[in-house]
Amino acid sequence: MSENSSSIRTICVYCGSQPGRSAAFVEAGRQLGASIAAHGLRLVYGGGTKGIMGAVASGVLSSGGQVTGIIPEFLVDMEATRHSLGQLDELVITENMHERKHMMFERADAFVTLPGGIGTLEEIVEIMTWAQLGRHEKPMVFANIEGFWNPMLDLIDHMRDQGFIHRAHLVRPMVIDRVEDIVPAILDRAAERDAPTGEEAIISRL
């Protein structure tokens, strides 16, 4: 496990609780989990132990990393098994989806979206909305495995071209095809964000 001196301590991963039709999706989840652990970071995710969700958590745990699962009570038996949830380092069971999403946001320093369905889409769109409103500057990544997110990215471009993304400079999700590039890109983006500028840079050199 590498030493991490970045402001990034945790990465929130949004993804499907189903495996999807391509084996590449689950494999990407495992690889991303292993990469998160290798960089000394903690995974924050929706607590599921099935599908791509389960693959990400397994990738972290099998590589010696730490996992925080956050799941509402009514989804425990749908997206996980109560026995397998005991393998997580930290488990938070919330009363509802709203509390789950808010807690995931608060616990995360960056966000990665792997392939998933409507719930996954809703989660990352909310994070992008908050960025547009200036509520956070946390790195956001679309893990574009086998071009999965291309239709979504085309829609974002269309909305921007039509004048509906009015603060586009604040909505800058990174689009990354290769799983091994995701965590390094997040750390680089955070370093750029945190670098002193102007007077701060001058003072830091004194």
Stockholm file with secondary structure:
# STOCKHOLM 1.0

chainA/1-206         MSENSSSIRTICVYCGSQPGRSAAFVEAGRQLGASIAAHGLRLVYGGGTKGIMGAVASGVLSSGGQVTGIIPEFLVDMEATRHSLGQLDELVITENMHERKHMMFERADAFVTLPGGIGTLEEIVEIMTWAQLGRHEKPMVFANIEGFWNPMLDLIDHMRDQGFIHRAHLVRPMVIDRVEDIVPAILDRAAERDAPTGEEAIISRL
#=GR chainA/1-206 SS CCCCCSSCCEEEEECCSSCCSCHHHHHHHHHHHHHHHHTTCEEEECCCCSHHHHHHHHHHHHTTCEEEEEEEGGGHHHHCCHHHHTTSSEEEEESSHHHHHHHHHHHCSCEEECSCCHHHHHHHHHHHHHHHTTSCCCCEEEECGGGTTHHHHHHHHHHHHTTCCTTGGGCCCEEESCGGGHHHHHHHHHHHHHSCCTHHHHHHHC
#=GC SS_cons         CCCCCSSCCEEEEECCSSCCSCHHHHHHHHHHHHHHHHTTCEEEECCCCSHHHHHHHHHHHHTTCEEEEEEEGGGHHHHCCHHHHTTSSEEEEESSHHHHHHHHHHHCSCEEECSCCHHHHHHHHHHHHHHHTTSCCCCEEEECGGGTTHHHHHHHHHHHHTTCCTTGGGCCCEEESCGGGHHHHHHHHHHHHHSCCTHHHHHHHC
//
